[in-house]
Amino acid sequence: MNKTIASPKAPAAVGPYCQAKLCGDTLYTSGQLGLDPATGKLPEGIEAQAKQSLTNLGNVLAEAGMGFGDVVKTTCFLADIADFAAFNAVYAQFFTGEVPARSCFAVKSLPMGGLVEIECIAVK
């Protein structure tokens, strides 16, 4: 079973991809920028963008009937590794208790000038 997941509470894809794919009990999400789904704009600063990115990710998870507790792996992309500590502080507000495995690294740039993008794999 392969089902496309699309949450109206998360930004629409900015390219030829979907927000997520549900394959059996496993959800694979596309990267979520910190875009405000209502305005299509990025808020200012790493903390605000990280919070919005994780909120968007949470809305995609919810559309699939899952939550942050179902996430087994995240991959986090930062435009500047100097934002690592500030990003971690926001991330820790969303992932509490049993945390998922994670990779986090800096990239040269992100779409739309974003400061952070997060993707995940979740299993129900």
N, C-alpha and C positions, 0 to 999 in steps of 0.2 A: 504494500500500500504506500502510495506516494501522494501526499496532499499538500497543496500550496496554502500557506497561512498568510493572511493579510489583515492586519489590525487597522481600523480607521483611527485609532488613538496613537498611531505611530506614523512618522513621515512616509509618504509613498516612496518607492524606489526612485533613485535619480539616474537610473540606467536600465539596461535590459536584464533585470534580475528581480527576484521576489524577496519579501521580508524574511521568509523562512520556508523550510520544507519539513513536513512531518513524515517520517518513514517508519511505520510500525509505531513503536513506543519512543522513538528517538527524534528529537527536533534539532535541526541544523539551522541556525539563524545567519542571515547576512549581517555585515557590520552595521551597527547603528551609530550614526553621528549624533551630535548634540542638537540636532535641528528641532525647533519648536514645530510640532505638527500643525498648529493653527496658523502660524505666520510663514513657515518655511525658512526662517532665519535662525542663525546661530546666536545664542546669548554671548555676552562678553565674559572672558576668563575661563580658565581650566575648570574651576570648581562648578560653575554654572553649566558648562558644557558636559562635564562628566555626569552631573546629576541628571541632566536632560537625556543624555545617551542611555543611562541606566534605566530611567523612567520609560523611555521608548522600548528598550529591551524587555522590561517588565510587561509592557502592554502587548508585545508580540508573544511572550510566554503565556500570558493570560488568554490570548486568543486561541492558543493551542491547548488550553486547560492545564497549564503548568505554572510554576512560580520559581522564584530564585532558589528555593530548596531542591528543585529538580535539576539544577545546572550542575554538570559534572566537569566542564572545562570551559574556560573563557580564553580568548585571545584579545589583548588590548594593545591598541596602537596609539602612540603619543607623538605629536608633532615635535615635542621638545622633551627630552629625558629629564630636564631640570624640573619638570612638572610632576615627576614620579611621586614625591611625598604628598603633594596636594591631591593628586589623583587617588592615591591609596586611602587618604582620609575620607573621601567621598565614597569610594568603592566599599569600604568597611561598613558604611551605613546601610548598604543594600545586601551584602553577604555577611550574615551573622551566623554564629554557631558553626556547623559543619560547612567549611568553605570548599569551593571547587578547586581543581587544578587550574593553573593559570600560566600563560606566557604574556609578558608585557615588554614591548620594545619601542624604540623611537624609529620613526620613518621620516623620509625626506619631506613629504607633505601629504596631506589628506584632502579628499574632495571638498570643494567649496570653502577651503581655507580652515577646515575644522582643526581643533586642537586634540581631539580624542575620537576614537572609533572603537566599538566593542562588539565582538561576535561571541556566540556560545554554542555549546552542544548541551542539550538537556535530555534526560531520560525519565519517563514516567514509571 
